[in-house]
Amino acid sequence: MTSVLYDEPGPRGRLVNRALSVVALLLLLAVGYWVYAKLDETDQWASEKWKPLFEGEVWSNFFIPGIEGTLKAFGLASVLAVVFGLVFGMARMSTFAPVRWVGGIVVEFFRSVPLLILMFAIYYLWSITLGYQANIYMAVVLGLMLYNGSVLAEVLRAGVASLPSGQAEAGLAIGLRRTQVMLSIQLPQAVRAMLPAIIAQLVVLLKDTALGYILAYNELVNQVNKVSRGNTLQVIVVVALIFILMNCSLSGFASWLEKRLGRTSRSSGGVTPVDPTGLVPGGALVGRAT
């Protein structure tokens, strides 16, 4: 089958592609060996530098509390960010101009400010305005909520904008208010369509919890200096692997949820058409409820 956008290479082109692939692989192997040799020169592969990281005391006193701190910040911040995204995403799509303007200003402002600046601002404003020691945990959580919630608001707005306009018009035609159309028809479909983007942003949120290290929040990255005893590189590798495991778990859950929602959608048969005989002149739907 011939592609319109891509011409299949001939025998000579395939030979060139294979040669370039072999060269790229050899370069990659050479760089990998060079890194391995440099680390070997400084005894970074020595067992005495890795052995302490597998002791139960190190995990119970440092790594596990760090994981708990990371997941605590991620759990609360992700819930708040989704709620923030829903509220301000709907505000940005409001037909009432002042609400739409306020929603746009809030979303664009918090999307534009670096996350670390938000955390610092909340931390210091907490002390100045409330008059007592700032809560580092809440400074981290609120910073994550404001930044990632603003991104999620745009994701949801894009999801709603991608839906056929006829669905909203049909909802209005049967007497639903615009808010009901948004909550009952548009948002469920937008969330399902944009689920990969939403989960991708939650993965970013999980990684961004590491910025709490700057505020001395007791999360996973904050344990590096506490654990390392001349083996900082090894500790960083272990912390990176823990983050990879958590992110892969979240991505795996997203894939399962997406398949589950897809099966639910197919089994329900999609959107049930409205029977015009169930409409009264005032536009209200009566009779068979689905």
ABEGO torsion letter per residue (X at the ends): XBBAABBBBBAAAAAAAAAAAAAAAAAAAAAAAAAAAAAAAAGAABAAAAAAAABAAAAAAAAAAAAAAAAAAAAAAAAAAAAAAAAAAAAAABABAAAAAAAAAAAAAAAABBAAAAAAAAAAAAAAAAGBBBBAAAAAAAAAAAAAAAAAAAAAAAAAAABBAAAAAAAAAAGBBAAAAAAAAAAAAAAAAAAAAAAAAAAAAAAAAAAAAAAGBBBAAAAAAAABBGAAAAAAAAAAAAAAAAAAAAAAAAAAAAAAAAAAAAAAGEBBBBBAAABBAAGBBBEBBX
